[in-house]
Amino acid sequence: MSDRRIVDDYRLSRTAIYELYQEIRDDIDPTTVRSHAVPGLVKLLVVLQFFATGTFQHVLGGNSGVDQSTVSRNLTQVLRTLKKCVCKHIAFPTGEEERRRIKQDFYKIAGMPNVLGAIDCTHVAFTPPVDQEMQYRNRKMGYLLNVRAVCDANLRILDAVSRYPGSCHDSYILSNSALGKKFAEGDGGYGSKTWLLTPIAMPQSEAEKRYNELHMSTRCTIERTFGGTKEQVSLLAHFWWILAIFP
């Protein structure tokens, strides 16, 4: 299979898939030597294709050589395993050296000092559980999550929340998140309570106009993160939703 086809089918490169498998293989490789045990790599590929393409499970089962019930079991096992390593890859910086590097990278964009992250929300369509449909329905009769994310200057996601319906305001999601509470309380590791920079609604002076320009240039990193990874953001929303319903 060509590298292009792998990315189209799984949304990850050959190398990324292999590295992910190496990280979780101890939890998904079969514990039995029976000839019909599904290899761990096959389990991972089935789950990645399910998320990447939205293909129904019975179709995936046919493509991978396993039946639908096996695909369902594999999906649960792989997601539980991925949940264990989420915080390793999506985590807001806590060390002084990492915070310094992020600030420097943001400063290089437009000269705004002490920026630790760019934040925004985006609406993601999804299919909610039947008993919670009304909570997520919008005025166009679709179903939306309001996904909030924070990224660094290199478009790396540092924090994400995807459990709120599209009707929730961005500020509500931030104030009720662990990250928002940490900043609002003036956490010693992050300093002042005046921690959220927003654009000036009606700039009057040249200084205010200049500030808005710098703010826009800096903030566009989160828009580029959403724009360049919209399908992955959708995957993230579904991924977190599935993890949330596991006991």
C-alpha positions in Angstrom: 0.0 0.0 0.0 1.4 3.4 -0.9 2.2 6.1 1.7 -0.6 8.3 0.2 -3.2 5.6 0.5 -2.2 4.9 4.1 -2.7 8.5 5.0 -6.0 8.6 3.1 -7.3 5.5 4.9 -6.0 6.0 8.4 -5.2 9.8 8.6 -1.7 8.9 10.0 1.5 8.1 8.2 3.1 4.7 8.2 5.7 5.8 10.7 3.1 7.4 13.0 1.0 4.3 13.0 4.0 2.1 13.9 5.1 4.5 16.7 1.5 4.5 18.1 1.4 0.7 18.0 4.7 0.4 19.8 3.4 2.6 22.5 0.3 0.6 23.2 1.1 -2.9 21.9 1.5 -4.3 25.4 -2.2 -3.6 26.1 -3.6 -4.7 22.7 -1.5 -7.6 21.6 -3.3 -11.0 22.1 -2.4 -12.8 25.3 -3.1 -16.2 23.7 -1.2 -18.1 21.1 -4.4 -19.3 19.4 -4.2 -19.1 15.6 -7.4 -17.0 15.4 -6.3 -14.3 17.9 -6.4 -10.9 16.2 -2.9 -9.2 16.1 -2.6 -5.9 18.0 -1.6 -4.0 14.9 -4.7 -5.2 13.0 -6.9 -4.0 15.9 -5.3 -0.6 15.8 -5.7 -0.3 12.0 -9.4 -1.2 12.2 -10.0 1.4 14.8 -8.0 4.1 13.0 -9.9 3.4 9.8 -13.2 3.5 11.6 -12.4 7.0 12.9 -10.8 8.2 9.7 -13.4 7.2 7.2 -16.6 6.7 9.2 -17.1 3.3 7.6 -19.6 1.1 9.3 -18.2 -1.7 11.5 -19.5 -4.6 9.4 -17.7 -3.1 6.3 -14.5 -2.7 8.3 -14.9 -6.2 9.5 -15.0 -7.5 6.0 -12.0 -5.4 4.9 -9.9 -6.6 7.9 -10.9 -10.2 7.8 -12.7 -10.1 11.2 -16.5 -10.0 11.9 -18.5 -7.2 13.3 -18.6 -8.4 16.9 -14.8 -8.7 16.9 -14.5 -5.2 15.6 -16.7 -3.9 18.4 -14.5 -5.7 21.0 -11.4 -4.3 19.4 -12.8 -0.8 19.4 -13.5 -0.9 23.1 -10.1 -2.4 23.9 -8.0 0.0 21.8 -10.0 3.1 23.0 -9.5 2.1 26.7 -5.8 1.8 25.9 -5.5 5.1 24.1 -7.3 6.8 27.1 -4.4 5.8 29.3 -1.9 7.7 27.2 -3.9 10.8 26.3 -2.4 13.0 29.0 1.1 12.1 27.8 0.4 13.8 24.4 -2.1 16.5 25.2 -0.9 18.4 28.3 -0.6 22.0 29.2 3.1 22.9 30.0 4.0 22.8 33.6 7.8 23.1 33.5 9.5 26.5 33.4 11.7 25.5 30.5 8.8 24.4 28.4 6.8 27.5 29.2 9.8 29.7 28.3 10.1 27.9 24.9 6.4 28.4 24.1 6.5 32.1 25.0 9.6 32.6 22.8 7.9 30.8 19.8 4.8 33.0 20.2 6.9 36.2 20.5 8.5 35.4 17.2 5.1 35.6 15.4 4.1 39.2 16.2 6.1 40.3 19.3 3.5 39.6 21.9 5.2 38.7 25.2 4.4 36.0 27.7 1.9 34.1 25.6 1.4 30.5 26.7 -1.3 29.4 24.3 -3.9 30.5 21.7 -7.4 29.4 22.6 -10.7 29.1 20.7 -13.7 26.9 20.2 -15.1 25.2 17.1 -18.4 23.4 16.4 -18.1 19.8 15.4 -21.0 17.7 14.1 -21.5 14.3 15.6 -24.1 11.7 16.4 -25.1 11.8 20.1 -26.6 8.9 22.1 -30.4 8.6 21.5 -31.3 9.6 25.0 -29.3 12.8 24.8 -30.2 14.0 21.3 -32.2 17.1 22.5 -29.2 18.4 24.5 -27.0 18.7 21.4 -29.6 19.6 18.7 -29.1 23.1 17.1 -31.6 25.3 15.3 -30.8 23.6 12.0 -31.8 20.3 13.5 -28.2 19.0 13.5 -26.1 17.9 16.5 -23.1 19.8 17.5 -20.3 19.7 20.1 -18.5 22.9 21.0 -14.9 21.8 21.2 -12.5 24.1 23.0 -8.7 23.7 22.4 -5.5 25.5 23.2 -2.4 25.3 21.0 1.1 26.5 21.0 2.9 28.5 18.2 3.7 25.3 16.3 0.0 24.2 16.2 0.5 21.5 18.8 -2.7 21.0 20.8 -1.9 21.5 24.5 -5.4 21.2 26.0 -8.9 20.2 24.7 -12.4 19.9 26.1 -15.1 18.3 24.0 -18.0 17.4 26.3 -20.2 20.5 25.9 -23.1 20.9 23.4 -22.9 23.5 20.7 -25.3 25.8 22.6 -22.8 26.4 25.4 -21.0 29.7 25.2 -17.2 29.7 24.8 -16.6 31.6 28.0 -18.8 29.1 30.0 -16.7 26.2 28.7 -13.5 27.9 29.6 -14.6 29.0 33.1 -15.8 25.4 33.9 -12.7 23.7 32.6 -9.7 22.6 34.8 -7.4 24.9 32.8 -9.7 27.9 33.2 -10.1 27.4 37.0 -6.3 27.1 37.4 -5.7 30.4 35.7 -8.6 32.2 37.3 -7.4 31.2 40.8 -4.0 32.8 40.1 -2.1 29.5 40.2 1.5 30.1 41.4 2.9 28.5 38.3 1.2 30.9 36.0 1.2 34.2 37.9 -1.4 37.0 37.6 -5.1 36.6 37.3 -5.2 38.9 34.4 -4.3 36.1 32.1 -6.6 36.2 29.1 -5.9 38.7 26.3 -8.8 39.5 24.0 -9.1 42.0 21.1 -10.4 45.5 21.7 -13.9 45.7 20.3 -13.7 49.3 19.1 -10.1 50.4 18.9 -9.6 54.2 18.8 -5.9 55.0 19.1 -3.1 53.8 16.9 -1.8 51.8 19.8 -5.1 49.9 20.2 -5.3 49.2 16.5 -1.7 48.0 16.6 -2.5 45.7 19.5 -5.5 44.2 17.6 -3.2 43.5 14.7 -0.6 41.7 16.8 -3.4 39.9 18.7 -4.9 38.7 15.4 -1.5 37.5 14.1 -0.8 35.6 17.3 -4.3 34.1 17.7 -4.5 32.8 14.2 -2.4 29.8 15.3 -5.5 28.3 16.8 -7.5 29.0 13.7 -4.8 27.3 11.6 -4.8 24.4 14.0 -8.6 23.9 13.6 -8.4 24.5 9.8 -5.5 22.1 9.2 -6.9 19.4 11.4 -10.7 19.7 11.1 -11.2 16.0 10.5 -8.9 15.3 13.4 -10.8 17.7 15.6 -14.0 15.8 14.6 -12.2 12.6 15.5 -11.1 14.1 18.8 -14.7 15.0 19.7 -15.9 11.5 18.9 -13.0 9.9 20.6 -13.5 11.9 23.9 -17.2 11.2 23.7 -16.7 7.4 23.4 -14.2 7.5 26.3 -16.7 9.5 28.4 -19.3 6.8 28.1 -17.0 4.0 29.2 -17.5 3.0 32.9 
